[in-house]
């Protein structure tokens, strides 16, 4: 891992990538999503403050446990003056995310335990489909095989067939 001198207060995207382990494209994506920020030099190059390292580490740790980027962005936006999250922030946010993670663990355990029973047939109304339709939720609303919720379908009348030129010649003569 490349050393960054302590006197250096701003990092290039390459330096931030090397130190954080995140690909340059990921850093650009994080910036586009408002998770990190940079300033532009007169040559239009990105420069990140040193605390971007901690923000990237925070984002990547939250991603590893399955927290969506939108949720991470909301958490970072709650910090005063967009400061870098510290240990207390992580503890508070991880407590808040615990129930979401517990729910995800429950769903993943169900998937693991019943994966061999399912062939992805779309049988959303069968009580035995514990993966696609736990507790036959869809069977209470609709019947039949459906993978997508029903949508209102707007039907337009079919266009009238156009007579062939030969038919028109016979009729028009």
C-alpha angles and dihedrals in degrees: 000000000000117000117236114206113245089232091062106094098179131050131207117232088256092053092047090049093049094048098041098039090230118129117249089244090054091052091051088049092049089051092049088052092051096248095120133012138209139187124232124238122222086266089055094250121145119248121189126198115241092253088067085081091065093044091052090048089050092050094047093047091050091047092051091059091048104259110153117242092241090058091047091050091051090051093050091047090058092062113099114259091353091285122174115271115254133199093278091051091052092049092050094046095044089054089052092049094047097092092048090051092046089053091049091049090052092051092047092049089051090050092049094047096047103030095108091052094059128074095177092251097154094242092153094159098053116101091218095064098094094166105050097026113024112196090002092277093160092049089066092059107030141009132224133036114319132155096179128048114261115266130198105259116211108214121200123195115263113256117257112258114257114236116243116247092250091053091050092050091055093046095042097047 
